[in-house]
Structures are given as C-alpha cells and as structure tokens.
Amino acid sequence: MRGRKLSARVQVSIAGAPQSDVASPRLWAVVGATGTGKTALSLDLVEALAARGRPAEIVNADAMQLYRGMDIGTAKLPETARRGIRHHLFDVLDVTDEAAVAWYQKAARAAIAGIHGRGADAVLVGGSGLYVSSVLFDFRFPPRDPELRERLESELDAHGPGALYARLRERDAATAEKIDPRNGRRIVRALEILELGERTHGAALPAEPALWHDDTRIIGVSMPRAELVARLDARVEGMWRDGLIDEVRVLRERGLERGVTARRAIGYAQALAQLAGDLTESEAIAETQALTRRYARRQVSWFKRYDRLRWIDPTTDASTLADSSA
C-alpha cells in the first residue's frame, strides 16, 4: 500500500504539482555492478524525493539498454514496471547503430538539462563506467575518423583483439595497462585516437575529475561478492529460460550481427554463437556467466575511484537517502 501511495505522489509531482520545496535541481547517480539492485533503488529514490516535494526523473546509463529490442539480456525494466516515473534514453538506438560515448554524453546531458528545466532532480542510473563518468565529470573526447575506425574494426574481426592490443602496448603502454586485453572496442578506440595524433583520453578518470553539475550526489550499490556471483549466475540462467534465444533470433533479422556495439554485448554474442551452432546452450550460458562475473569485477574497480561516492547496501531505505539530501 505504501508503495502505491508513493507512486501516486510521484505522478502528481512530475506533472507539476507541489514544487514549492524544490530549490536548485540536483543530479543523482546510482551506480555499481550489474545485478546489485540499482534499478529498484532508483525507483524508490524517485518516489522518496517526490514524497518530499522534489520531483525526479530517471536517465539510463546502461549502454546496452539504449538499444531497442535488447530487453531480456539487459534486464531492462518494462514500461509497466516503471511506477509512472518518466524515464529517458531507453530504446533510442537500433542494433545496427554504434553507442559512442561522446554521443551518449551529449544526449544524456541534454536529457538532464531538460529535467532540470522542469524543476526536477535527475537520477542517472547504470553500471557502464565510462558512460556514467562522461556525464558526471568534465570529460572531453578526441575526434573520430569513421574510415580509420572501419579499418581497425575489420582488423579486429579478422584477427581478434590480441594483435591490436600488442600494437597498442607498443605505442602507449600506460593506456594498454588500463584496458582489458579482450575488450576489442576499447582497444580500437585507443588506436584510433593515437593514429589521429591525439593523446588517448584515458581508459581511466582524470587524476582530479571536476564535476559537470555542482550539486551531484553519487550512490554506489554494493553487496558481498559471493552473494552477487550467485545472483548473476542465476540471472543468466533466467535469461535463457525467459526467451533470450528467441529475442536474439528476432534481433538478428534486424541486423544485430552488423552492429558494432550491440552484437558484442555479453549474452547476445553467446546467443548468436549458439544460433550459429558454434556453442551449445550450456556452453553459451557458462560463457555468459563467466563474462558477467568478470564484468562485475571491472565495474566495482571503476566506481571505487569515485571519491565522492557513498556506498550502500541494496536494502537501504531510499527515504534515508532523500532525507540526507537537504
């Protein structure tokens, strides 16, 4: 009952009812590893803020949830479960589009500016570290060259990330040390920047990153490693039970295999391999579980560098977060 009452308040507040207590709008960020409960906490936070006269809206910071049709494998929250809260930057790209961080930064900041213009707080939610950082901090991106990128992508497809990583290590060992040798997309981007005569924009945050928005509150959701691993393994098994293969079959018809970013998403790449007969179902599930666990570790390592971050348990009452925002 309490949740339904809060949801009603949030719909009224976002529609423009009591905003007398709202001072300057704030930027919140709810971050952490995949599977830690960021989505549920963000919904509770928006409701708690609305109950205190501060309307709020949510902005997606999960790179794969930008894509239309990529729902099961990304644990995307369906519209019917969004509690009447306005959400932004979900389902805005086709699977053949590239989710470039520089594009995302501009789009997310525009969405946040619009939310603030309506007198509401913005709640950025997701675990894609570089995407989150590009919005929260004063990140500037070097130029891009589509033809050069295409050539490097072709090399990646033909030879895998190993050769490209070796080349990056020869040219910029410091950046190479900060990139996962299996992350072909990040390696390609680093080489693209170097070949354009620029310094790499850092596979890490600046030493002392400046906030983009002065009033920013960063919340990190965390849980014990063993509990998270069990949850992630079960979640991957659930993806296959819930129809991930059928979802990928449909997306393949829409060009998923031509996508630069989408086709490499964890779970989707393995489902494509299963459909192609390169992996059995059990092999696809096991590989997805292993990659998901590894990705979660990298996410935690990334967000640990945020000196303004407040770590909480996923069971934390969002009301305490809203109360502490005064």
C-alpha positions, 0 to 999 in steps of 0.5 A: 500500500505504501508503495502505491501511495508513493507512486501516486505522489510521484505522478502528481509531482512530475506533472507539476504539482507541489514544487514549492520545496524544490530549490536548485535541481540536483543530479543523482547517480546510482551506480555499481555492478550489474545485478546489485539492485540499482534499478529498484533503488532508483525507483524508490529514490524517485518516489522518496524525493517526490514524497518530499516535494522534489520531483525526479526523473530517471536517465539510463546509463546502461549502454546496452539498454539504449538499444531497442529490442535488447530487453531480456539480456539487459534486464531492462525494466518494462514500461509497466514496471516503471511506477509512472516515473518518466524515464529517458534514453531507453530504446533510442538506438537500433542494433545496427547503430554504434553507442559512442560515448561522446554521443551518449554524453551529449544526449544524456546531458541534454536529457538532464538539462531538460529535467532540470528545466522542469524543476526536477532532480535527475537520477542517472542510473547504470553500471557502464563506467565510462558512460556514467563518468562522461556525464558526471565529470568534465570529460572531453573526447578526441575526434573520430575518423569513421574510415580509420575506425572501419579499418581497425574494426575489420582488423579486429574481426579478422584477427581478434583483439590480441594483435591490436592490443600488442600494437597498442602496448607498443605505442602507449603502454600506460593506456594498454595497462588500463584496458582489458586485453579482450575488450576489442572496442576499447582497444580500437578506440585507443588506436584510433585516437593515437593514429589521429595524433591525439593523446588517448583520453584515458581508459581511466578518470582524470587524476582530479575529475571536476564535476559537470553539475555542482550539486551531484550526489553519487550512490554506489550499490554494493553487496558481498561478492559471493552473494552477487556471483550467485545472483548473476549466475542465476540471472543468466540462467533466467535469461535463457529460460525467459526467451533470450534465444528467441529475442536474439533470433528476432534481433538478428533479422534486424541486423544485430550481427552488423552492429558494432556495439550491440552484437558484442554485448555479453549474452547476445554474442553467446546467443548468436554463437549458439544460433550459429551452432558454434556453442551449445546452450550450456556452453553459451550460458557458462560463457555468459556467466563467466563474462558477467562475473568478470564484468562485475569485477571491472565495474566495482574497480571503476566506481571505487575511484569515485571519491565522492561516492557513498556506498550502500547496501541494496536494502537501504531505505531510499527515504534515508537517502532523500532525507540526507539530501537537504 
